[in-house]
Amino acid sequence: MSKVEEAVEVNVPVRTAYNQWTQFETFPQFMDGVEHIEQRTETLTHWVTKVGGAKREFDAEITEQVPDERVAWTTVDGEVRQAGVVTFRRLDDSTTKVMLQMEFAPEGFVDTVGDKLGFAKRQITGDLRRFKEYIEARGGETGAWRGTV
């Protein structure tokens, strides 16, 4: 398994950052390579991705969700094996640190080489930067799910 950890500070309150992150179907607007996400239940999402020309589909199960603190997941079906957690830390009334930690198993030669070259780390760094731009430009979340898992 490979591991990636990245963080970004966003200039919105922790509640706003967390609420937006729970809107999984908006991820294609700031995550490169994510074509579509369908929220099937409160804890199950279906993903369609296309990275490096390879299209993949998989399901991810939310394993832990604590409002304004964390969202953890693991894949349960499909070609992709990964698990991760996103944590939200209030820095002050208008600034939040968003930290993503992810473990994944590269599939095949191309994924393994890409992982060794730091592709996943660059991808996650870019996705977090785009999340920052997205939420700061909006100034507010597009919705919220405040349940606990």
Chimera marker file (.cmm) of the C-alpha trace (Angstrom):
<marker_set name="trace">
<marker id="1" x="0.000" y="0.000" z="0.000" r="1" g="1" b="0" radius="0.5"/>
<marker id="2" x="1.161" y="3.528" z="-0.763" r="1" g="1" b="0" radius="0.5"/>
<marker id="3" x="0.397" y="6.495" z="1.484" r="1" g="1" b="0" radius="0.5"/>
<marker id="4" x="-0.162" y="10.174" z="0.774" r="1" g="1" b="0" radius="0.5"/>
<marker id="5" x="-0.709" y="13.008" z="3.242" r="1" g="1" b="0" radius="0.5"/>
<marker id="6" x="-1.461" y="16.564" z="2.160" r="1" g="1" b="0" radius="0.5"/>
<marker id="7" x="-3.078" y="19.615" z="3.744" r="1" g="1" b="0" radius="0.5"/>
<marker id="8" x="-4.390" y="23.018" z="2.729" r="1" g="1" b="0" radius="0.5"/>
<marker id="9" x="-5.626" y="26.035" z="4.653" r="1" g="1" b="0" radius="0.5"/>
<marker id="10" x="-8.929" y="27.405" z="3.383" r="1" g="1" b="0" radius="0.5"/>
<marker id="11" x="-10.264" y="30.855" z="4.228" r="1" g="1" b="0" radius="0.5"/>
<marker id="12" x="-13.716" y="29.731" z="5.340" r="1" g="1" b="0" radius="0.5"/>
<marker id="13" x="-15.038" y="28.623" z="8.750" r="1" g="1" b="0" radius="0.5"/>
<marker id="14" x="-14.630" y="24.949" z="9.647" r="1" g="1" b="0" radius="0.5"/>
<marker id="15" x="-18.389" y="24.360" z="9.346" r="1" g="1" b="0" radius="0.5"/>
<marker id="16" x="-18.391" y="25.683" z="5.766" r="1" g="1" b="0" radius="0.5"/>
<marker id="17" x="-15.370" y="23.574" z="4.713" r="1" g="1" b="0" radius="0.5"/>
<marker id="18" x="-16.816" y="20.431" z="6.292" r="1" g="1" b="0" radius="0.5"/>
<marker id="19" x="-20.303" y="20.991" z="4.887" r="1" g="1" b="0" radius="0.5"/>
<marker id="20" x="-18.937" y="21.395" z="1.351" r="1" g="1" b="0" radius="0.5"/>
<marker id="21" x="-16.772" y="18.283" z="1.653" r="1" g="1" b="0" radius="0.5"/>
<marker id="22" x="-19.886" y="16.223" z="2.471" r="1" g="1" b="0" radius="0.5"/>
<marker id="23" x="-21.343" y="17.186" z="-0.923" r="1" g="1" b="0" radius="0.5"/>
<marker id="24" x="-19.592" y="14.323" z="-2.721" r="1" g="1" b="0" radius="0.5"/>
<marker id="25" x="-21.465" y="14.831" z="-5.990" r="1" g="1" b="0" radius="0.5"/>
<marker id="26" x="-19.695" y="18.214" z="-6.405" r="1" g="1" b="0" radius="0.5"/>
<marker id="27" x="-16.203" y="16.622" z="-6.319" r="1" g="1" b="0" radius="0.5"/>
<marker id="28" x="-15.894" y="16.565" z="-10.148" r="1" g="1" b="0" radius="0.5"/>
<marker id="29" x="-15.927" y="20.371" z="-10.024" r="1" g="1" b="0" radius="0.5"/>
<marker id="30" x="-12.546" y="20.452" z="-8.239" r="1" g="1" b="0" radius="0.5"/>
<marker id="31" x="-11.065" y="16.934" z="-8.384" r="1" g="1" b="0" radius="0.5"/>
<marker id="32" x="-9.106" y="16.226" z="-11.534" r="1" g="1" b="0" radius="0.5"/>
<marker id="33" x="-9.936" y="12.822" z="-12.987" r="1" g="1" b="0" radius="0.5"/>
<marker id="34" x="-13.247" y="12.415" z="-11.140" r="1" g="1" b="0" radius="0.5"/>
<marker id="35" x="-15.952" y="12.249" z="-13.791" r="1" g="1" b="0" radius="0.5"/>
<marker id="36" x="-18.998" y="11.445" z="-11.666" r="1" g="1" b="0" radius="0.5"/>
<marker id="37" x="-20.025" y="10.563" z="-8.110" r="1" g="1" b="0" radius="0.5"/>
<marker id="38" x="-23.419" y="9.264" z="-7.146" r="1" g="1" b="0" radius="0.5"/>
<marker id="39" x="-24.462" y="9.266" z="-3.488" r="1" g="1" b="0" radius="0.5"/>
<marker id="40" x="-26.430" y="6.008" z="-3.231" r="1" g="1" b="0" radius="0.5"/>
<marker id="41" x="-27.092" y="5.969" z="0.525" r="1" g="1" b="0" radius="0.5"/>
<marker id="42" x="-25.986" y="8.090" z="3.481" r="1" g="1" b="0" radius="0.5"/>
<marker id="43" x="-22.768" y="6.056" z="3.605" r="1" g="1" b="0" radius="0.5"/>
<marker id="44" x="-22.282" y="4.642" z="0.082" r="1" g="1" b="0" radius="0.5"/>
<marker id="45" x="-20.965" y="6.529" z="-2.955" r="1" g="1" b="0" radius="0.5"/>
<marker id="46" x="-20.311" y="5.272" z="-6.490" r="1" g="1" b="0" radius="0.5"/>
<marker id="47" x="-17.345" y="6.836" z="-8.301" r="1" g="1" b="0" radius="0.5"/>
<marker id="48" x="-16.421" y="7.035" z="-11.988" r="1" g="1" b="0" radius="0.5"/>
<marker id="49" x="-12.854" y="8.239" z="-12.587" r="1" g="1" b="0" radius="0.5"/>
<marker id="50" x="-10.581" y="8.629" z="-15.562" r="1" g="1" b="0" radius="0.5"/>
<marker id="51" x="-6.908" y="9.083" z="-14.778" r="1" g="1" b="0" radius="0.5"/>
<marker id="52" x="-4.138" y="8.714" z="-17.330" r="1" g="1" b="0" radius="0.5"/>
<marker id="53" x="-6.663" y="7.424" z="-19.868" r="1" g="1" b="0" radius="0.5"/>
<marker id="54" x="-7.817" y="4.588" z="-17.583" r="1" g="1" b="0" radius="0.5"/>
<marker id="55" x="-11.506" y="4.700" z="-16.674" r="1" g="1" b="0" radius="0.5"/>
<marker id="56" x="-12.436" y="3.039" z="-13.385" r="1" g="1" b="0" radius="0.5"/>
<marker id="57" x="-15.591" y="2.596" z="-11.343" r="1" g="1" b="0" radius="0.5"/>
<marker id="58" x="-15.808" y="1.730" z="-7.666" r="1" g="1" b="0" radius="0.5"/>
<marker id="59" x="-17.929" y="2.079" z="-4.561" r="1" g="1" b="0" radius="0.5"/>
<marker id="60" x="-16.710" y="3.740" z="-1.387" r="1" g="1" b="0" radius="0.5"/>
<marker id="61" x="-18.254" y="3.340" z="2.059" r="1" g="1" b="0" radius="0.5"/>
<marker id="62" x="-18.120" y="6.139" z="4.636" r="1" g="1" b="0" radius="0.5"/>
<marker id="63" x="-16.761" y="4.385" z="7.739" r="1" g="1" b="0" radius="0.5"/>
<marker id="64" x="-16.686" y="7.397" z="10.053" r="1" g="1" b="0" radius="0.5"/>
<marker id="65" x="-18.171" y="10.850" z="9.845" r="1" g="1" b="0" radius="0.5"/>
<marker id="66" x="-18.091" y="13.424" z="12.644" r="1" g="1" b="0" radius="0.5"/>
<marker id="67" x="-19.448" y="16.894" z="11.790" r="1" g="1" b="0" radius="0.5"/>
<marker id="68" x="-16.749" y="19.576" z="11.537" r="1" g="1" b="0" radius="0.5"/>
<marker id="69" x="-14.020" y="17.026" z="12.370" r="1" g="1" b="0" radius="0.5"/>
<marker id="70" x="-13.566" y="14.113" z="9.959" r="1" g="1" b="0" radius="0.5"/>
<marker id="71" x="-14.801" y="11.929" z="7.125" r="1" g="1" b="0" radius="0.5"/>
<marker id="72" x="-13.218" y="8.475" z="6.654" r="1" g="1" b="0" radius="0.5"/>
<marker id="73" x="-13.872" y="5.975" z="3.851" r="1" g="1" b="0" radius="0.5"/>
<marker id="74" x="-12.771" y="2.725" z="2.286" r="1" g="1" b="0" radius="0.5"/>
<marker id="75" x="-13.516" y="1.228" z="-1.099" r="1" g="1" b="0" radius="0.5"/>
<marker id="76" x="-15.798" y="-1.790" z="-1.023" r="1" g="1" b="0" radius="0.5"/>
<marker id="77" x="-16.327" y="-2.762" z="-4.651" r="1" g="1" b="0" radius="0.5"/>
<marker id="78" x="-14.608" y="-2.204" z="-7.962" r="1" g="1" b="0" radius="0.5"/>
<marker id="79" x="-11.126" y="-1.974" z="-9.384" r="1" g="1" b="0" radius="0.5"/>
<marker id="80" x="-9.717" y="0.551" z="-6.897" r="1" g="1" b="0" radius="0.5"/>
<marker id="81" x="-8.435" y="-0.323" z="-3.425" r="1" g="1" b="0" radius="0.5"/>
<marker id="82" x="-8.040" y="2.674" z="-1.139" r="1" g="1" b="0" radius="0.5"/>
<marker id="83" x="-8.907" y="4.049" z="2.274" r="1" g="1" b="0" radius="0.5"/>
<marker id="84" x="-8.539" y="7.506" z="3.711" r="1" g="1" b="0" radius="0.5"/>
<marker id="85" x="-9.621" y="10.228" z="6.050" r="1" g="1" b="0" radius="0.5"/>
<marker id="86" x="-10.118" y="13.963" z="5.689" r="1" g="1" b="0" radius="0.5"/>
<marker id="87" x="-9.838" y="15.986" z="8.880" r="1" g="1" b="0" radius="0.5"/>
<marker id="88" x="-10.916" y="19.571" z="9.491" r="1" g="1" b="0" radius="0.5"/>
<marker id="89" x="-9.175" y="21.747" z="12.087" r="1" g="1" b="0" radius="0.5"/>
<marker id="90" x="-10.404" y="25.189" z="13.057" r="1" g="1" b="0" radius="0.5"/>
<marker id="91" x="-7.472" y="27.621" z="12.985" r="1" g="1" b="0" radius="0.5"/>
<marker id="92" x="-9.617" y="30.677" z="13.739" r="1" g="1" b="0" radius="0.5"/>
<marker id="93" x="-13.160" y="31.861" z="13.029" r="1" g="1" b="0" radius="0.5"/>
<marker id="94" x="-12.524" y="32.139" z="9.298" r="1" g="1" b="0" radius="0.5"/>
<marker id="95" x="-9.691" y="29.695" z="8.551" r="1" g="1" b="0" radius="0.5"/>
<marker id="96" x="-9.682" y="25.891" z="8.459" r="1" g="1" b="0" radius="0.5"/>
<marker id="97" x="-6.923" y="23.367" z="7.881" r="1" g="1" b="0" radius="0.5"/>
<marker id="98" x="-8.121" y="20.489" z="5.680" r="1" g="1" b="0" radius="0.5"/>
<marker id="99" x="-5.848" y="17.440" z="5.843" r="1" g="1" b="0" radius="0.5"/>
<marker id="100" x="-6.216" y="14.389" z="3.615" r="1" g="1" b="0" radius="0.5"/>
<marker id="101" x="-4.527" y="11.076" z="4.410" r="1" g="1" b="0" radius="0.5"/>
<marker id="102" x="-4.965" y="8.214" z="1.961" r="1" g="1" b="0" radius="0.5"/>
<marker id="103" x="-3.656" y="4.687" z="1.460" r="1" g="1" b="0" radius="0.5"/>
<marker id="104" x="-4.053" y="2.966" z="-1.888" r="1" g="1" b="0" radius="0.5"/>
<marker id="105" x="-2.843" y="-0.060" z="-3.787" r="1" g="1" b="0" radius="0.5"/>
<marker id="106" x="-1.457" y="0.781" z="-7.232" r="1" g="1" b="0" radius="0.5"/>
<marker id="107" x="-2.896" y="-1.581" z="-9.860" r="1" g="1" b="0" radius="0.5"/>
<marker id="108" x="-0.525" y="-2.842" z="-12.533" r="1" g="1" b="0" radius="0.5"/>
<marker id="109" x="2.692" y="-1.520" z="-13.996" r="1" g="1" b="0" radius="0.5"/>
<marker id="110" x="1.471" y="1.940" z="-15.072" r="1" g="1" b="0" radius="0.5"/>
<marker id="111" x="-0.050" y="2.734" z="-11.654" r="1" g="1" b="0" radius="0.5"/>
<marker id="112" x="3.051" y="1.465" z="-9.854" r="1" g="1" b="0" radius="0.5"/>
<marker id="113" x="5.377" y="3.622" z="-11.975" r="1" g="1" b="0" radius="0.5"/>
<marker id="114" x="3.062" y="6.632" z="-11.564" r="1" g="1" b="0" radius="0.5"/>
<marker id="115" x="3.073" y="6.125" z="-7.805" r="1" g="1" b="0" radius="0.5"/>
<marker id="116" x="6.867" y="5.940" z="-7.694" r="1" g="1" b="0" radius="0.5"/>
<marker id="117" x="7.046" y="9.184" z="-9.695" r="1" g="1" b="0" radius="0.5"/>
<marker id="118" x="4.766" y="10.959" z="-7.182" r="1" g="1" b="0" radius="0.5"/>
<marker id="119" x="1.702" y="11.214" z="-9.426" r="1" g="1" b="0" radius="0.5"/>
<marker id="120" x="-0.788" y="10.518" z="-6.600" r="1" g="1" b="0" radius="0.5"/>
<marker id="121" x="0.797" y="13.123" z="-4.320" r="1" g="1" b="0" radius="0.5"/>
<marker id="122" x="0.680" y="15.776" z="-7.060" r="1" g="1" b="0" radius="0.5"/>
<marker id="123" x="-2.914" y="14.801" z="-7.866" r="1" g="1" b="0" radius="0.5"/>
<marker id="124" x="-4.038" y="15.186" z="-4.242" r="1" g="1" b="0" radius="0.5"/>
<marker id="125" x="-2.104" y="18.446" z="-3.812" r="1" g="1" b="0" radius="0.5"/>
<marker id="126" x="-3.853" y="19.832" z="-6.896" r="1" g="1" b="0" radius="0.5"/>
<marker id="127" x="-7.274" y="18.596" z="-5.773" r="1" g="1" b="0" radius="0.5"/>
<marker id="128" x="-6.909" y="20.266" z="-2.375" r="1" g="1" b="0" radius="0.5"/>
<marker id="129" x="-5.726" y="23.509" z="-4.008" r="1" g="1" b="0" radius="0.5"/>
<marker id="130" x="-8.755" y="23.426" z="-6.319" r="1" g="1" b="0" radius="0.5"/>
<marker id="131" x="-11.049" y="22.714" z="-3.333" r="1" g="1" b="0" radius="0.5"/>
<marker id="132" x="-9.604" y="25.832" z="-1.673" r="1" g="1" b="0" radius="0.5"/>
<marker id="133" x="-10.258" y="27.923" z="-4.791" r="1" g="1" b="0" radius="0.5"/>
<marker id="134" x="-13.747" y="26.439" z="-5.181" r="1" g="1" b="0" radius="0.5"/>
<marker id="135" x="-14.972" y="27.036" z="-1.622" r="1" g="1" b="0" radius="0.5"/>
<marker id="136" x="-13.326" y="30.436" z="-1.221" r="1" g="1" b="0" radius="0.5"/>
<marker id="137" x="-14.781" y="31.683" z="-4.519" r="1" g="1" b="0" radius="0.5"/>
<marker id="138" x="-18.252" y="30.496" z="-3.492" r="1" g="1" b="0" radius="0.5"/>
<marker id="139" x="-17.955" y="31.901" z="0.030" r="1" g="1" b="0" radius="0.5"/>
<marker id="140" x="-20.408" y="29.255" z="1.223" r="1" g="1" b="0" radius="0.5"/>
<marker id="141" x="-21.264" y="25.603" z="0.906" r="1" g="1" b="0" radius="0.5"/>
<marker id="142" x="-23.625" y="24.119" z="-1.690" r="1" g="1" b="0" radius="0.5"/>
<marker id="143" x="-25.268" y="21.928" z="0.957" r="1" g="1" b="0" radius="0.5"/>
<marker id="144" x="-24.533" y="19.938" z="4.095" r="1" g="1" b="0" radius="0.5"/>
<marker id="145" x="-24.940" y="16.564" z="5.677" r="1" g="1" b="0" radius="0.5"/>
<marker id="146" x="-24.529" y="16.835" z="9.445" r="1" g="1" b="0" radius="0.5"/>
<marker id="147" x="-25.134" y="13.199" z="10.383" r="1" g="1" b="0" radius="0.5"/>
<marker id="148" x="-22.693" y="11.064" z="12.330" r="1" g="1" b="0" radius="0.5"/>
<marker id="149" x="-21.416" y="7.668" z="11.166" r="1" g="1" b="0" radius="0.5"/>
<link id1="1" id2="2" r="1" g="1" b="0" radius="0.2"/>
<link id1="2" id2="3" r="1" g="1" b="0" radius="0.2"/>
<link id1="3" id2="4" r="1" g="1" b="0" radius="0.2"/>
<link id1="4" id2="5" r="1" g="1" b="0" radius="0.2"/>
<link id1="5" id2="6" r="1" g="1" b="0" radius="0.2"/>
<link id1="6" id2="7" r="1" g="1" b="0" radius="0.2"/>
<link id1="7" id2="8" r="1" g="1" b="0" radius="0.2"/>
<link id1="8" id2="9" r="1" g="1" b="0" radius="0.2"/>
<link id1="9" id2="10" r="1" g="1" b="0" radius="0.2"/>
<link id1="10" id2="11" r="1" g="1" b="0" radius="0.2"/>
<link id1="11" id2="12" r="1" g="1" b="0" radius="0.2"/>
<link id1="12" id2="13" r="1" g="1" b="0" radius="0.2"/>
<link id1="13" id2="14" r="1" g="1" b="0" radius="0.2"/>
<link id1="14" id2="15" r="1" g="1" b="0" radius="0.2"/>
<link id1="15" id2="16" r="1" g="1" b="0" radius="0.2"/>
<link id1="16" id2="17" r="1" g="1" b="0" radius="0.2"/>
<link id1="17" id2="18" r="1" g="1" b="0" radius="0.2"/>
<link id1="18" id2="19" r="1" g="1" b="0" radius="0.2"/>
<link id1="19" id2="20" r="1" g="1" b="0" radius="0.2"/>
<link id1="20" id2="21" r="1" g="1" b="0" radius="0.2"/>
<link id1="21" id2="22" r="1" g="1" b="0" radius="0.2"/>
<link id1="22" id2="23" r="1" g="1" b="0" radius="0.2"/>
<link id1="23" id2="24" r="1" g="1" b="0" radius="0.2"/>
<link id1="24" id2="25" r="1" g="1" b="0" radius="0.2"/>
<link id1="25" id2="26" r="1" g="1" b="0" radius="0.2"/>
<link id1="26" id2="27" r="1" g="1" b="0" radius="0.2"/>
<link id1="27" id2="28" r="1" g="1" b="0" radius="0.2"/>
<link id1="28" id2="29" r="1" g="1" b="0" radius="0.2"/>
<link id1="29" id2="30" r="1" g="1" b="0" radius="0.2"/>
<link id1="30" id2="31" r="1" g="1" b="0" radius="0.2"/>
<link id1="31" id2="32" r="1" g="1" b="0" radius="0.2"/>
<link id1="32" id2="33" r="1" g="1" b="0" radius="0.2"/>
<link id1="33" id2="34" r="1" g="1" b="0" radius="0.2"/>
<link id1="34" id2="35" r="1" g="1" b="0" radius="0.2"/>
<link id1="35" id2="36" r="1" g="1" b="0" radius="0.2"/>
<link id1="36" id2="37" r="1" g="1" b="0" radius="0.2"/>
<link id1="37" id2="38" r="1" g="1" b="0" radius="0.2"/>
<link id1="38" id2="39" r="1" g="1" b="0" radius="0.2"/>
<link id1="39" id2="40" r="1" g="1" b="0" radius="0.2"/>
<link id1="40" id2="41" r="1" g="1" b="0" radius="0.2"/>
<link id1="41" id2="42" r="1" g="1" b="0" radius="0.2"/>
<link id1="42" id2="43" r="1" g="1" b="0" radius="0.2"/>
<link id1="43" id2="44" r="1" g="1" b="0" radius="0.2"/>
<link id1="44" id2="45" r="1" g="1" b="0" radius="0.2"/>
<link id1="45" id2="46" r="1" g="1" b="0" radius="0.2"/>
<link id1="46" id2="47" r="1" g="1" b="0" radius="0.2"/>
<link id1="47" id2="48" r="1" g="1" b="0" radius="0.2"/>
<link id1="48" id2="49" r="1" g="1" b="0" radius="0.2"/>
<link id1="49" id2="50" r="1" g="1" b="0" radius="0.2"/>
<link id1="50" id2="51" r="1" g="1" b="0" radius="0.2"/>
<link id1="51" id2="52" r="1" g="1" b="0" radius="0.2"/>
<link id1="52" id2="53" r="1" g="1" b="0" radius="0.2"/>
<link id1="53" id2="54" r="1" g="1" b="0" radius="0.2"/>
<link id1="54" id2="55" r="1" g="1" b="0" radius="0.2"/>
<link id1="55" id2="56" r="1" g="1" b="0" radius="0.2"/>
<link id1="56" id2="57" r="1" g="1" b="0" radius="0.2"/>
<link id1="57" id2="58" r="1" g="1" b="0" radius="0.2"/>
<link id1="58" id2="59" r="1" g="1" b="0" radius="0.2"/>
<link id1="59" id2="60" r="1" g="1" b="0" radius="0.2"/>
<link id1="60" id2="61" r="1" g="1" b="0" radius="0.2"/>
<link id1="61" id2="62" r="1" g="1" b="0" radius="0.2"/>
<link id1="62" id2="63" r="1" g="1" b="0" radius="0.2"/>
<link id1="63" id2="64" r="1" g="1" b="0" radius="0.2"/>
<link id1="64" id2="65" r="1" g="1" b="0" radius="0.2"/>
<link id1="65" id2="66" r="1" g="1" b="0" radius="0.2"/>
<link id1="66" id2="67" r="1" g="1" b="0" radius="0.2"/>
<link id1="67" id2="68" r="1" g="1" b="0" radius="0.2"/>
<link id1="68" id2="69" r="1" g="1" b="0" radius="0.2"/>
<link id1="69" id2="70" r="1" g="1" b="0" radius="0.2"/>
<link id1="70" id2="71" r="1" g="1" b="0" radius="0.2"/>
<link id1="71" id2="72" r="1" g="1" b="0" radius="0.2"/>
<link id1="72" id2="73" r="1" g="1" b="0" radius="0.2"/>
<link id1="73" id2="74" r="1" g="1" b="0" radius="0.2"/>
<link id1="74" id2="75" r="1" g="1" b="0" radius="0.2"/>
<link id1="75" id2="76" r="1" g="1" b="0" radius="0.2"/>
<link id1="76" id2="77" r="1" g="1" b="0" radius="0.2"/>
<link id1="77" id2="78" r="1" g="1" b="0" radius="0.2"/>
<link id1="78" id2="79" r="1" g="1" b="0" radius="0.2"/>
<link id1="79" id2="80" r="1" g="1" b="0" radius="0.2"/>
<link id1="80" id2="81" r="1" g="1" b="0" radius="0.2"/>
<link id1="81" id2="82" r="1" g="1" b="0" radius="0.2"/>
<link id1="82" id2="83" r="1" g="1" b="0" radius="0.2"/>
<link id1="83" id2="84" r="1" g="1" b="0" radius="0.2"/>
<link id1="84" id2="85" r="1" g="1" b="0" radius="0.2"/>
<link id1="85" id2="86" r="1" g="1" b="0" radius="0.2"/>
<link id1="86" id2="87" r="1" g="1" b="0" radius="0.2"/>
<link id1="87" id2="88" r="1" g="1" b="0" radius="0.2"/>
<link id1="88" id2="89" r="1" g="1" b="0" radius="0.2"/>
<link id1="89" id2="90" r="1" g="1" b="0" radius="0.2"/>
<link id1="90" id2="91" r="1" g="1" b="0" radius="0.2"/>
<link id1="91" id2="92" r="1" g="1" b="0" radius="0.2"/>
<link id1="92" id2="93" r="1" g="1" b="0" radius="0.2"/>
<link id1="93" id2="94" r="1" g="1" b="0" radius="0.2"/>
<link id1="94" id2="95" r="1" g="1" b="0" radius="0.2"/>
<link id1="95" id2="96" r="1" g="1" b="0" radius="0.2"/>
<link id1="96" id2="97" r="1" g="1" b="0" radius="0.2"/>
<link id1="97" id2="98" r="1" g="1" b="0" radius="0.2"/>
<link id1="98" id2="99" r="1" g="1" b="0" radius="0.2"/>
<link id1="99" id2="100" r="1" g="1" b="0" radius="0.2"/>
<link id1="100" id2="101" r="1" g="1" b="0" radius="0.2"/>
<link id1="101" id2="102" r="1" g="1" b="0" radius="0.2"/>
<link id1="102" id2="103" r="1" g="1" b="0" radius="0.2"/>
<link id1="103" id2="104" r="1" g="1" b="0" radius="0.2"/>
<link id1="104" id2="105" r="1" g="1" b="0" radius="0.2"/>
<link id1="105" id2="106" r="1" g="1" b="0" radius="0.2"/>
<link id1="106" id2="107" r="1" g="1" b="0" radius="0.2"/>
<link id1="107" id2="108" r="1" g="1" b="0" radius="0.2"/>
<link id1="108" id2="109" r="1" g="1" b="0" radius="0.2"/>
<link id1="109" id2="110" r="1" g="1" b="0" radius="0.2"/>
<link id1="110" id2="111" r="1" g="1" b="0" radius="0.2"/>
<link id1="111" id2="112" r="1" g="1" b="0" radius="0.2"/>
<link id1="112" id2="113" r="1" g="1" b="0" radius="0.2"/>
<link id1="113" id2="114" r="1" g="1" b="0" radius="0.2"/>
<link id1="114" id2="115" r="1" g="1" b="0" radius="0.2"/>
<link id1="115" id2="116" r="1" g="1" b="0" radius="0.2"/>
<link id1="116" id2="117" r="1" g="1" b="0" radius="0.2"/>
<link id1="117" id2="118" r="1" g="1" b="0" radius="0.2"/>
<link id1="118" id2="119" r="1" g="1" b="0" radius="0.2"/>
<link id1="119" id2="120" r="1" g="1" b="0" radius="0.2"/>
<link id1="120" id2="121" r="1" g="1" b="0" radius="0.2"/>
<link id1="121" id2="122" r="1" g="1" b="0" radius="0.2"/>
<link id1="122" id2="123" r="1" g="1" b="0" radius="0.2"/>
<link id1="123" id2="124" r="1" g="1" b="0" radius="0.2"/>
<link id1="124" id2="125" r="1" g="1" b="0" radius="0.2"/>
<link id1="125" id2="126" r="1" g="1" b="0" radius="0.2"/>
<link id1="126" id2="127" r="1" g="1" b="0" radius="0.2"/>
<link id1="127" id2="128" r="1" g="1" b="0" radius="0.2"/>
<link id1="128" id2="129" r="1" g="1" b="0" radius="0.2"/>
<link id1="129" id2="130" r="1" g="1" b="0" radius="0.2"/>
<link id1="130" id2="131" r="1" g="1" b="0" radius="0.2"/>
<link id1="131" id2="132" r="1" g="1" b="0" radius="0.2"/>
<link id1="132" id2="133" r="1" g="1" b="0" radius="0.2"/>
<link id1="133" id2="134" r="1" g="1" b="0" radius="0.2"/>
<link id1="134" id2="135" r="1" g="1" b="0" radius="0.2"/>
<link id1="135" id2="136" r="1" g="1" b="0" radius="0.2"/>
<link id1="136" id2="137" r="1" g="1" b="0" radius="0.2"/>
<link id1="137" id2="138" r="1" g="1" b="0" radius="0.2"/>
<link id1="138" id2="139" r="1" g="1" b="0" radius="0.2"/>
<link id1="139" id2="140" r="1" g="1" b="0" radius="0.2"/>
<link id1="140" id2="141" r="1" g="1" b="0" radius="0.2"/>
<link id1="141" id2="142" r="1" g="1" b="0" radius="0.2"/>
<link id1="142" id2="143" r="1" g="1" b="0" radius="0.2"/>
<link id1="143" id2="144" r="1" g="1" b="0" radius="0.2"/>
<link id1="144" id2="145" r="1" g="1" b="0" radius="0.2"/>
<link id1="145" id2="146" r="1" g="1" b="0" radius="0.2"/>
<link id1="146" id2="147" r="1" g="1" b="0" radius="0.2"/>
<link id1="147" id2="148" r="1" g="1" b="0" radius="0.2"/>
<link id1="148" id2="149" r="1" g="1" b="0" radius="0.2"/>
</marker_set>
